[in-house]
Amino acid sequence: MPNACCKQGTDAPLRGRAGFTLVELLTTVAIIGVLLGLLLPAVQGARESARRSQCQNQLRQLALATLNYESAVRSFPPGVRQEFFSAAPAYRGSSLFVHLLPYLEQSGVRQAWDFADPQNNAFGGDSALTATVLPVLVCPSEQIETNPISQQGWRYALASYGGNGGTRTYFPTSAACDGMFHLTGPASEPLPNQKPVRHREVVDGASRTLLLGERSRIDANFEAFAAAGWEQSLTTWGWWAPSGGRKAIGHVTLSAQGPINYQVPFSPGGSGSAASQADLGSRFASVRDQRLSAYGSGHPGGANFALADGSVQHLHQSAALGVLRALATRDADESPAGE
């Protein structure tokens, strides 16, 4: 006779599995949300740390290329070697990054370069030599939407870095020429026939003098002035190989004219009267050059710099302007600590 207990157990209906209640589901979702909220900043921080490290490595490569150039030529590269031409643009030249091409594994571009008439290098659309995008010159933390860019029918690739032009590098008629790179050659400014910097002229010491640094193209107020026609957008500024014009030195050098990550402190506002517009134009002109030549970056809190001894440092944007200027000058016998 079959066991009744077994039969009863076999024939008994199975109970359904208990599911999540609404409260349990909402609690689980809330916990996952909190964990994601904690995790995402950490992931973003790790990514930025990697980008900052890559940027520093690129600056180290550029510094090493510059020092190798100096060792071979017995002077640092010119900021731009500039000459006069009878046709527009009357000022034409080749920048410090062009001179560094062989030391950046870009000998092919260097061999094809037309030094007799640098403007010829900008013709040919995206095939133009000046349109060559060099990855070592682009910081991974900088979001450049369009690279290369068009300028009056010519094509130019952008760079995230500039050479140290000292306490003032732009506009060239007011340049101090107390940094590491400035205009040289027959059409140099503020004086003609200026010479490149030699190592023995770095009196402050290579470990206490900036060589290269980053630029920032983020500035809402400046972009508002650009949209109103006061100046070209920062997104089109900073060509690594400007071929002509008196703005060339501003594209490839930066200075301590203003603090790190300096931005225009006011906006164009409304149209106003002619008198107020004239006053606004005067105010903007007083800070425009300072902004165009300012160091800065997409890294939180400051920017990366290469020093003249090849080392790389991250300087915080809170650094006093006097400290930045001490580091930017090569022969002023200033202390980086501002003492």
C-alpha positions as CSV (number, residue, x, y, z in Angstrom):
1,M,0.0,0.0,0.0
2,P,1.5,3.3,-1.0
3,N,2.7,5.6,1.8
4,A,0.0,8.1,2.5
5,C,2.5,10.8,3.6
6,C,4.4,10.4,0.4
7,K,1.2,10.5,-1.7
8,Q,0.0,13.5,0.1
9,G,3.3,15.3,-0.4
10,T,3.3,14.4,-4.1
11,D,-0.2,15.5,-4.8
12,A,0.0,18.8,-2.7
13,P,-0.1,22.0,-4.8
14,L,3.3,23.7,-5.1
15,R,3.5,27.2,-3.5
16,G,4.5,30.1,-5.8
17,R,7.9,31.8,-5.2
18,A,7.7,35.1,-3.4
19,G,8.7,38.1,-5.6
20,F,10.1,41.6,-4.7
21,T,7.7,43.9,-3.1
22,L,7.4,47.5,-4.4
23,V,9.2,48.8,-1.4
24,E,12.1,46.3,-1.8
25,L,12.4,47.2,-5.5
26,L,12.5,50.9,-4.8
27,T,15.0,50.4,-2.1
28,T,17.2,48.4,-4.4
29,V,17.0,51.1,-7.1
30,A,17.9,53.8,-4.6
31,I,20.9,51.9,-3.4
32,I,22.1,51.3,-7.0
33,G,21.6,55.0,-7.7
34,V,23.7,56.0,-4.6
35,L,26.5,53.5,-5.6
36,L,26.5,54.9,-9.2
37,G,26.6,58.5,-7.8
38,L,29.7,57.5,-5.7
39,L,31.3,55.5,-8.6
40,L,30.9,58.0,-11.5
41,P,33.0,60.8,-9.9
42,A,35.7,58.3,-9.1
43,V,35.7,57.0,-12.7
44,Q,35.7,60.6,-14.1
45,G,38.6,61.4,-11.7
46,A,40.6,58.4,-12.8
47,R,40.0,59.4,-16.5
48,E,41.1,63.0,-15.8
49,S,44.2,61.7,-13.9
50,A,45.1,59.6,-17.0
51,R,44.6,62.6,-19.3
52,R,46.6,64.8,-17.1
53,S,49.4,62.3,-17.0
54,Q,49.3,61.9,-20.8
55,C,49.4,65.7,-21.2
56,Q,52.5,65.9,-18.9
57,N,54.2,63.2,-21.0
58,Q,53.5,65.2,-24.2
59,L,55.0,68.3,-22.6
60,R,58.0,66.2,-21.6
61,Q,58.4,65.1,-25.2
62,L,58.2,68.7,-26.4
63,A,60.7,69.8,-23.8
64,L,63.1,67.0,-24.8
65,A,62.7,68.0,-28.4
66,T,63.5,71.6,-27.6
67,L,66.6,70.7,-25.6
68,N,67.8,68.4,-28.4
69,Y,67.4,71.3,-30.8
70,E,69.3,73.6,-28.5
71,S,72.1,71.0,-28.2
72,A,72.4,70.7,-32.0
73,V,71.9,74.4,-33.0
74,R,73.4,76.1,-29.8
75,S,70.3,78.2,-29.3
76,F,66.6,77.6,-28.6
77,P,64.2,77.8,-31.5
78,P,62.8,81.2,-32.5
79,G,59.3,81.9,-31.4
80,V,58.8,82.8,-35.1
81,R,61.5,83.8,-37.5
82,Q,59.8,86.6,-39.3
83,E,60.6,88.3,-42.6
84,F,59.1,91.1,-44.8
85,F,57.4,90.3,-48.1
86,S,56.2,92.8,-50.7
87,A,52.8,91.1,-51.0
88,A,50.2,90.5,-48.3
89,P,50.6,89.2,-45.7
90,A,53.7,91.3,-45.5
91,Y,55.0,89.5,-42.4
92,R,55.8,85.8,-42.9
93,G,57.7,83.2,-41.0
94,S,58.0,79.8,-39.5
95,S,57.3,79.0,-35.8
96,L,59.2,77.2,-33.1
97,F,57.1,74.0,-33.6
98,V,58.1,73.9,-37.3
99,H,61.8,74.0,-36.2
100,L,61.1,71.2,-33.7
101,L,59.5,68.8,-36.4
102,P,62.6,66.6,-36.9
103,Y,62.8,66.1,-33.1
104,L,59.1,65.1,-33.0
105,E,59.4,62.3,-35.6
106,Q,58.0,64.6,-38.2
107,S,61.0,64.8,-40.6
108,G,58.7,64.3,-43.6
109,V,56.7,67.5,-42.9
110,R,60.0,69.3,-42.1
111,Q,61.6,68.3,-45.4
112,A,58.5,69.4,-47.4
113,W,58.4,72.8,-45.6
114,D,58.8,75.9,-47.8
115,F,61.0,78.3,-45.7
116,A,61.5,80.6,-48.7
117,D,57.9,81.6,-48.6
118,P,56.1,80.1,-45.5
119,Q,52.7,81.2,-46.8
120,N,52.9,78.4,-49.4
121,N,52.7,75.8,-46.6
122,A,49.1,76.9,-45.9
123,F,47.7,76.1,-49.4
124,G,46.0,72.8,-50.3
125,G,43.1,72.5,-47.9
126,D,43.4,69.6,-45.5
127,S,46.5,68.5,-47.4
128,A,48.3,71.8,-46.5
129,L,51.4,71.3,-44.3
130,T,50.0,73.8,-41.8
131,A,46.8,71.7,-41.5
132,T,48.8,68.7,-40.2
133,V,47.3,67.7,-36.8
134,L,50.2,66.7,-34.5
135,P,48.8,64.6,-31.7
136,V,51.7,65.5,-29.4
137,L,50.5,69.1,-29.5
138,V,46.9,68.4,-28.5
139,C,46.1,67.9,-24.8
140,P,43.6,65.0,-24.3
141,S,41.6,67.1,-21.8
142,E,41.0,69.8,-24.4
143,Q,37.8,69.3,-26.5
144,I,38.7,70.8,-29.9
145,E,35.6,70.4,-32.0
146,T,37.2,71.5,-35.3
147,N,40.9,70.8,-36.1
148,P,42.2,72.0,-38.5
149,I,40.3,75.3,-39.0
150,S,39.9,77.6,-42.0
151,Q,41.2,81.1,-42.1
152,Q,40.8,83.3,-45.2
153,G,41.0,80.2,-47.4
154,W,44.1,78.7,-45.6
155,R,44.1,75.8,-43.3
156,Y,45.7,75.6,-39.9
157,A,45.9,72.9,-37.2
158,L,45.5,73.9,-33.6
159,A,47.8,73.2,-30.6
160,S,47.1,73.1,-26.9
161,Y,50.6,74.3,-26.0
162,G,52.7,77.4,-26.4
163,G,56.2,78.5,-25.7
164,N,57.1,80.7,-22.8
165,G,57.2,84.3,-24.1
166,G,58.0,85.9,-20.8
167,T,56.0,88.6,-19.0
168,R,54.4,89.8,-22.2
169,T,54.5,88.2,-25.7
170,Y,51.5,89.7,-27.5
171,F,50.9,92.1,-29.2
172,P,54.5,92.0,-30.6
173,T,55.1,95.8,-30.5
174,S,54.8,95.6,-26.7
175,A,56.5,92.2,-26.2
176,A,59.1,92.1,-23.3
177,C,61.2,89.4,-25.0
178,D,62.3,88.2,-21.5
179,G,61.1,84.6,-21.8
180,M,62.4,81.7,-23.9
181,F,60.8,82.4,-27.3
182,H,60.1,85.6,-29.2
183,L,60.2,87.0,-32.8
184,T,63.5,86.9,-34.5
185,G,64.8,87.8,-38.0
186,P,64.6,90.9,-40.2
187,A,60.9,91.7,-39.4
188,S,61.0,90.9,-35.7
189,E,59.3,93.1,-33.2
190,P,59.6,95.1,-31.1
191,L,63.1,95.4,-32.5
192,P,64.4,94.2,-35.9
193,N,66.9,91.3,-36.1
194,Q,66.3,89.9,-32.7
195,K,68.2,86.7,-32.0
196,P,66.9,83.4,-30.5
197,V,67.7,82.7,-26.8
198,R,70.9,80.8,-26.0
199,H,71.3,78.5,-23.0
200,R,73.8,80.8,-21.2
201,E,71.1,83.6,-21.3
202,V,68.9,81.6,-18.9
203,V,70.5,83.3,-15.9
204,D,67.7,82.4,-13.5
205,G,68.5,78.7,-14.0
206,A,66.8,76.1,-16.2
207,S,64.9,74.5,-13.2
208,R,63.4,77.9,-12.4
209,T,62.4,79.0,-15.9
210,L,59.3,78.0,-17.8
211,L,59.8,76.5,-21.3
212,L,56.3,75.6,-22.4
213,G,52.8,75.6,-21.1
214,E,49.1,75.0,-21.8
215,R,46.5,77.3,-23.2
216,S,42.8,77.3,-22.5
217,R,40.1,78.2,-25.0
218,I,37.3,78.3,-22.4
219,D,36.0,81.8,-21.8
220,A,32.2,82.6,-22.2
221,N,32.7,86.4,-22.0
222,F,35.5,86.4,-24.6
223,E,33.3,84.3,-26.9
224,A,30.5,86.8,-26.4
225,F,32.8,89.6,-27.6
226,A,33.9,87.3,-30.5
227,A,30.3,86.7,-31.5
228,A,29.8,90.5,-31.5
229,G,32.7,90.9,-33.9
230,W,35.3,92.3,-31.5
231,E,37.8,89.5,-32.0
232,Q,38.1,86.0,-33.5
233,S,36.9,83.1,-31.4
234,L,39.4,81.4,-29.1
235,T,38.4,78.1,-30.8
236,T,40.2,79.4,-33.9
237,W,43.3,80.6,-32.0
238,G,46.6,78.8,-31.3
239,W,47.9,77.5,-34.7
240,W,51.1,75.5,-34.3
241,A,52.4,76.7,-37.7
242,P,51.2,80.2,-38.5
243,S,52.7,81.2,-41.8
244,G,52.0,85.0,-42.0
245,G,50.8,88.1,-40.3
246,R,51.8,89.9,-37.1
247,K,49.5,87.7,-35.0
248,A,51.8,84.7,-35.6
249,I,53.8,85.0,-32.3
250,G,50.5,85.1,-30.4
251,H,49.5,81.7,-31.8
252,V,52.6,79.9,-30.6
253,T,53.7,81.6,-27.4
254,L,52.0,82.4,-24.0
255,S,53.0,84.7,-21.2
256,A,52.6,85.7,-17.6
257,Q,50.8,88.9,-18.5
258,G,47.8,87.5,-16.6
259,P,47.2,84.7,-14.1
260,I,46.7,81.0,-15.0
261,N,43.2,80.4,-16.4
262,Y,42.5,84.2,-16.7
263,Q,39.2,85.0,-18.3
264,V,37.6,88.3,-19.4
265,P,35.8,89.6,-16.3
266,F,32.9,91.3,-18.1
267,S,30.6,90.6,-21.0
268,P,29.6,92.9,-23.9
269,G,26.0,93.3,-22.5
270,G,23.5,95.3,-24.5
271,S,24.3,97.6,-27.4
272,G,24.0,100.8,-25.4
273,S,25.0,104.3,-26.7
274,A,27.9,105.0,-28.9
275,A,29.8,106.4,-25.9
276,S,29.2,103.3,-23.8
277,Q,30.2,101.1,-26.7
278,A,33.4,103.1,-27.1
279,D,34.1,102.7,-23.4
280,L,33.4,99.0,-23.7
281,G,35.7,98.7,-26.6
282,S,38.5,100.4,-24.6
283,R,37.9,98.1,-21.7
284,F,38.0,95.0,-23.9
285,A,41.1,96.2,-25.6
286,S,42.8,96.5,-22.2
287,V,42.3,92.8,-21.4
288,R,42.2,91.2,-24.9
289,D,45.9,90.6,-25.3
290,Q,46.1,89.5,-21.7
291,R,43.5,86.8,-22.4
292,L,44.9,85.7,-25.7
293,S,48.3,85.0,-24.2
294,A,47.1,83.5,-20.9
295,Y,48.2,80.1,-19.7
296,G,45.3,77.7,-18.8
297,S,43.9,74.3,-19.4
298,G,41.0,71.9,-19.2
299,H,42.5,70.2,-16.1
300,P,40.9,71.1,-12.8
301,G,42.6,73.9,-10.8
302,G,45.5,74.8,-13.0
303,A,47.8,73.9,-15.9
304,N,50.8,71.8,-16.8
305,F,54.2,73.3,-17.6
306,A,57.5,72.1,-18.9
307,L,60.6,73.8,-17.4
308,A,63.8,74.6,-19.2
309,D,65.5,71.6,-17.6
310,G,63.0,69.2,-19.1
311,S,61.0,68.6,-16.0
312,V,57.2,69.0,-15.9
313,Q,55.0,70.5,-13.2
314,H,51.4,71.2,-12.6
315,L,50.9,74.8,-11.3
316,H,47.7,75.7,-9.5
317,Q,45.7,78.6,-10.8
318,S,45.9,80.3,-7.4
319,A,49.6,80.9,-7.9
320,A,50.4,84.6,-7.4
321,L,51.0,86.5,-10.6
322,G,54.4,87.5,-9.2
323,V,55.4,83.9,-8.9
324,L,54.3,83.1,-12.4
325,R,56.2,86.1,-13.8
326,A,59.3,85.0,-11.8
327,L,59.1,81.6,-13.5
328,A,58.4,83.2,-16.9
329,T,61.5,85.4,-17.0
330,R,64.9,83.9,-17.9
331,D,67.3,86.5,-16.5
332,A,65.6,88.7,-13.9
333,D,67.2,86.9,-10.9
334,E,63.7,86.5,-9.4
335,S,62.8,83.8,-6.8
336,P,59.9,81.5,-7.8
337,A,58.7,81.9,-4.2
338,G,58.3,85.6,-4.8
339,E,60.8,86.4,-2.1
